[in-house]
Amino acid sequence: MNKKCSQCGLVNFASAVECKRCRCELTAAHLLKEAAPVVQLTAPVPQQVIVPAEAAPVTQSSAGAIKLLLGFLGAMVLIFGVFAPLVKAPIVGSFNYFKNGEGDGVFILVLAFLALLLSLAKWHRLVGAIGVLSLVLIGFSFFNIQNRLSDAKTEYELKMAGNQFAGLGRAMMESVTMEWGWAILVCGAILLIVSSELPGERRVKSA
């Protein structure tokens, strides 16, 4: 096998040690440059093909469950608030909204039980309407009691003007306070309203 010089390209005999033209040493390093390049063949890596599964409908059942829970909770809170103390007066004690069936709490009780049934029937819009109506009744009762107390204090001051015991009666009237039952009633009505405003149960198809 002849040797080709890597410097000048002259083909020399196989026994030659150096090139006849350029006197370049025909070493193994020079001969390797003339060797054909080695091409490494590698098998192609197969790419994994992901086949998408059939899109299944997603049901937001949790939203309906939350609406039902809020409606049920709001109705129960309203029922509890009817029997909670609303006004506390000296000597006579506390008064609630029910007043042994004579107060406006009877209407709130009816509305609360109706809201409970409508929540179970998933008629959430009507539940919200009951919450608004209950809130209006509660607000009317609250301001009505406030006005009656204010009128009673004014009338007492006129009648007891100049009386030496007027201070005692004034202190008793000032001790009449509103109790925590009002907050319970308002929370119950708000829960009913919120339950109707939350997004309802719907079906969404994933892309």
C-alpha positions as CSV (number, residue, x, y, z in Angstrom):
1,M,0.0,0.0,0.0
2,N,1.5,3.3,-1.1
3,K,1.9,6.2,1.3
4,K,0.5,9.6,0.4
5,C,2.2,12.6,2.0
6,S,-0.2,14.7,3.9
7,Q,1.9,17.9,3.2
8,C,2.4,17.9,-0.5
9,G,0.2,15.1,-1.6
10,L,2.9,13.0,-3.3
11,V,2.3,9.3,-3.4
12,N,5.4,7.4,-2.1
13,F,6.2,3.8,-2.0
14,A,5.0,1.7,0.8
15,S,8.6,1.3,2.1
16,A,9.4,5.0,2.1
17,V,10.1,6.6,5.4
18,E,10.0,10.2,4.1
19,C,8.4,12.1,1.2
20,K,10.6,12.3,-1.9
21,R,9.4,15.8,-2.7
22,C,9.1,17.7,0.6
23,R,11.2,15.4,2.8
24,C,8.4,15.2,5.3
25,E,8.4,12.2,7.5
26,L,5.7,9.7,6.7
27,T,4.8,8.9,10.2
28,A,1.6,7.2,11.5
29,A,0.2,10.6,12.5
30,H,0.5,11.8,8.9
31,L,-1.1,8.7,7.6
32,L,-4.0,8.9,10.0
33,K,-5.0,12.3,8.5
34,E,-5.5,10.5,5.1
35,A,-7.7,7.8,6.6
36,A,-11.3,8.0,5.7
37,P,-13.4,9.6,8.4
38,V,-15.2,7.2,10.7
39,V,-18.9,7.8,10.6
40,Q,-20.7,6.6,13.7
41,L,-24.0,5.2,12.9
42,T,-26.5,5.2,15.7
43,A,-30.0,3.9,15.6
44,P,-32.6,6.7,15.8
45,V,-34.3,6.9,19.1
46,P,-38.0,6.3,18.6
47,Q,-40.2,9.2,19.8
48,Q,-43.0,8.3,22.2
49,V,-46.3,9.2,20.7
50,I,-48.9,10.3,23.3
51,V,-52.4,9.6,22.3
52,P,-54.8,11.9,24.2
53,A,-57.5,10.1,26.0
54,E,-61.1,10.9,25.3
55,A,-62.1,14.1,27.0
56,A,-64.4,13.5,29.8
57,P,-66.9,16.1,31.1
58,V,-66.0,17.8,34.3
59,T,-68.8,18.2,36.8
60,Q,-68.6,21.0,39.4
61,S,-70.6,19.2,42.0
62,S,-68.7,20.9,44.8
63,A,-70.2,24.3,43.9
64,G,-73.7,22.9,44.3
65,A,-72.7,21.3,47.6
66,I,-71.4,24.6,48.9
67,K,-74.6,26.4,47.9
68,L,-76.7,23.7,49.7
69,L,-74.5,23.9,52.8
70,L,-74.7,27.7,53.0
71,G,-78.5,27.7,52.5
72,F,-79.0,25.1,55.1
73,L,-76.6,26.8,57.5
74,G,-78.2,30.2,57.0
75,A,-81.7,28.8,57.7
76,M,-80.5,27.2,60.9
77,V,-78.7,30.3,62.0
78,L,-81.9,32.3,61.4
79,I,-84.0,29.9,63.5
80,F,-81.4,30.1,66.3
81,G,-81.4,33.9,66.1
82,V,-85.2,34.1,66.6
83,F,-84.7,32.7,70.1
84,A,-81.5,34.6,71.0
85,P,-81.7,37.6,73.2
86,L,-82.3,40.9,71.4
87,V,-83.0,43.4,74.1
88,K,-82.0,43.4,77.7
89,A,-83.8,45.6,80.2
90,P,-83.3,45.9,84.0
91,I,-85.6,43.8,86.3
92,V,-87.6,42.2,83.4
93,G,-84.5,40.6,81.8
94,S,-84.0,39.8,78.1
95,F,-86.4,39.7,75.2
96,N,-86.1,37.6,72.0
97,Y,-87.7,37.9,68.6
98,F,-90.3,35.2,69.2
99,K,-91.9,36.7,72.3
100,N,-94.0,33.6,72.9
101,G,-95.4,33.7,69.4
102,E,-96.4,37.3,69.5
103,G,-93.4,39.0,67.9
104,D,-92.2,39.4,64.3
105,G,-89.9,36.4,64.9
106,V,-92.8,34.2,63.8
107,F,-92.4,35.5,60.3
108,I,-88.6,34.9,60.4
109,L,-89.2,31.4,61.6
110,V,-91.6,30.7,58.7
111,L,-89.1,32.2,56.2
112,A,-86.2,30.2,57.7
113,F,-88.1,26.9,57.4
114,L,-89.1,27.8,53.8
115,A,-85.5,28.6,53.0
116,L,-84.5,25.3,54.4
117,L,-86.9,23.4,52.1
118,L,-85.9,25.5,49.1
119,S,-82.2,24.8,49.7
120,L,-82.9,21.1,49.7
121,A,-84.8,21.5,46.4
122,K,-81.9,23.6,45.0
123,W,-84.1,26.6,44.3
124,H,-81.3,28.9,45.3
125,R,-82.6,32.1,43.8
126,L,-85.7,31.9,46.0
127,V,-83.4,31.2,49.0
128,G,-81.6,34.5,48.2
129,A,-84.9,36.3,48.0
130,I,-85.9,35.0,51.4
131,G,-82.5,36.2,52.8
132,V,-83.2,39.7,51.4
133,L,-86.7,39.7,52.9
134,S,-85.5,38.5,56.2
135,L,-82.7,41.1,56.3
136,V,-85.3,43.9,55.6
137,L,-87.6,42.6,58.4
138,I,-84.7,42.4,60.8
139,G,-83.5,45.9,60.0
140,F,-87.1,47.3,60.3
141,S,-87.5,45.7,63.7
142,F,-84.1,46.9,64.9
143,F,-84.8,50.6,64.0
144,N,-88.3,50.3,65.3
145,I,-87.1,49.3,68.7
146,Q,-84.5,52.0,68.7
147,N,-87.1,54.6,67.9
148,R,-89.5,53.3,70.6
149,L,-86.7,53.5,73.1
150,S,-85.8,57.0,72.1
151,D,-89.5,58.1,72.3
152,A,-89.8,56.5,75.7
153,K,-86.8,58.3,77.0
154,T,-88.1,61.6,75.7
155,E,-91.5,61.1,77.1
156,Y,-90.0,60.1,80.5
157,E,-87.9,63.3,80.6
158,L,-91.0,65.4,80.0
159,K,-93.1,63.6,82.6
160,M,-90.4,63.4,85.3
161,A,-89.1,66.9,84.9
162,G,-88.3,68.3,88.3
163,N,-88.9,65.0,90.0
164,Q,-86.3,64.0,92.6
165,F,-86.5,60.4,91.5
166,A,-86.1,61.1,87.8
167,G,-82.4,60.1,88.0
168,L,-83.3,56.6,89.1
169,G,-85.7,56.0,86.2
170,R,-83.3,57.6,83.8
171,A,-80.5,55.2,84.9
172,M,-82.8,52.3,84.4
173,M,-83.8,53.4,80.9
174,E,-80.1,54.0,80.0
175,S,-79.4,50.4,81.0
176,V,-81.6,49.0,78.3
177,T,-79.2,47.5,75.7
178,M,-79.2,45.6,72.4
179,E,-78.0,42.0,72.7
180,W,-76.0,39.7,70.4
181,G,-79.1,38.1,68.9
182,W,-79.2,40.8,66.2
183,A,-75.8,39.8,64.9
184,I,-77.0,36.1,64.6
185,L,-80.1,37.1,62.7
186,V,-78.1,39.3,60.2
187,C,-75.5,36.5,59.7
188,G,-78.2,34.0,58.9
189,A,-79.8,36.3,56.3
190,I,-76.5,37.1,54.7
191,L,-75.7,33.4,54.4
192,L,-78.9,32.8,52.5
193,I,-78.1,35.7,50.1
194,V,-74.5,34.4,49.6
195,S,-75.8,30.9,48.9
196,S,-77.8,32.2,46.0
197,E,-75.0,34.3,44.5
198,L,-72.4,31.6,44.3
199,P,-71.9,30.0,40.8
200,G,-74.1,27.0,40.4
201,E,-73.3,23.5,39.2
202,R,-72.4,23.3,35.6
203,R,-70.7,20.9,33.2
204,V,-67.5,21.9,31.4
205,K,-65.9,19.9,28.6
206,S,-62.2,19.9,28.7
207,A,-60.4,20.7,25.4
